Amino acid sequence: MKLFMLGFAALLATGSAFAANDANTSVIHDKDGFYVPVDVAKVVSMTDLTGQCGVVPAQFKYIDHQGRQHELDYQVEGTSCLGEN
């Protein structure tokens, strides 16, 4: 019985350690708007607009100076419309 309780306590301690790690790696979804202040330390990815025309959805993923990952979803005008000056 003591071995069972010891194993159960070890399992709980391991689960708590993994839960603490997951809280630090969660992605923050920023809200779009007219002006969104961003604290960018490193760009992870941006939507490729090659061949896009008209208003299209885009996404900007970055890491801030505190090491947290952010995702910003927004609308942008494509740059590959035929007949543009």
C-alpha positions as CSV (number, residue, x, y, z in Angstrom):
1,M,0.0,0.0,0.0
2,K,2.9,2.4,0.8
3,L,4.3,1.7,-2.6
4,F,1.0,2.5,-4.3
5,M,0.7,5.8,-2.3
6,L,4.4,6.7,-3.2
7,G,3.7,6.0,-6.9
8,F,0.5,8.1,-6.8
9,A,2.3,11.0,-5.1
10,A,5.1,10.9,-7.8
11,L,2.5,10.9,-10.6
12,L,0.8,14.0,-9.1
13,A,4.1,15.8,-8.7
14,T,5.1,15.0,-12.3
15,G,1.7,16.2,-13.6
16,S,2.0,19.5,-11.7
17,A,5.5,20.1,-13.2
18,F,4.2,19.6,-16.7
19,A,1.1,21.8,-16.1
20,A,3.4,24.6,-14.9
21,N,5.4,24.3,-18.2
22,D,2.3,24.4,-20.3
23,A,1.2,27.7,-18.7
24,N,4.3,29.4,-19.9
25,T,4.0,28.2,-23.5
26,S,0.4,29.2,-24.2
27,V,-0.2,31.4,-27.2
28,I,-1.7,34.9,-26.7
29,H,-4.2,35.8,-29.3
30,D,-4.1,39.6,-29.8
31,K,-7.2,41.4,-31.0
32,D,-7.0,43.3,-34.2
33,G,-8.1,46.9,-34.5
34,F,-7.1,50.3,-36.0
35,Y,-3.9,50.4,-33.9
36,V,-2.5,47.4,-32.1
37,P,0.7,48.0,-30.1
38,V,3.0,45.0,-30.3
39,D,6.2,44.2,-28.4
40,V,8.2,42.2,-30.9
41,A,11.5,40.6,-29.9
42,K,11.4,37.9,-32.7
43,V,9.2,37.3,-35.7
44,V,8.0,33.7,-35.9
45,S,6.0,33.9,-39.1
46,M,3.9,36.1,-41.3
47,T,1.3,35.3,-44.0
48,D,2.7,35.2,-47.5
49,L,0.6,37.5,-49.6
50,T,2.2,36.5,-53.0
51,G,-0.6,36.0,-55.5
52,Q,-3.3,37.4,-53.2
53,C,-5.7,40.0,-54.5
54,G,-8.4,42.0,-52.6
55,V,-8.9,42.0,-48.9
56,V,-7.5,38.7,-47.4
57,P,-7.0,37.3,-43.9
58,A,-3.5,37.4,-42.6
59,Q,-1.7,36.3,-39.5
60,F,1.4,37.6,-37.7
61,K,3.1,35.3,-35.1
62,Y,5.8,36.8,-32.9
63,I,7.5,36.5,-29.5
64,D,7.6,39.4,-27.2
65,H,10.5,40.6,-25.0
66,Q,9.2,38.5,-22.1
67,G,9.4,35.3,-24.2
68,R,5.6,34.9,-24.7
69,Q,4.3,33.9,-28.1
70,H,1.5,36.0,-29.7
71,E,-0.7,35.6,-32.8
72,L,-2.4,38.5,-34.4
73,D,-5.1,37.9,-37.0
74,Y,-6.0,40.8,-39.3
75,Q,-7.3,41.7,-42.7
76,V,-4.9,43.1,-45.4
77,E,-5.1,44.2,-49.0
78,G,-3.4,41.8,-51.3
79,T,-0.6,43.1,-53.5
80,S,-1.0,41.0,-56.7
81,C,-4.2,42.5,-58.3
82,L,-4.1,42.8,-62.1
83,G,-4.3,46.4,-63.4
84,E,-3.1,48.1,-60.3
85,N,-0.8,51.1,-60.8
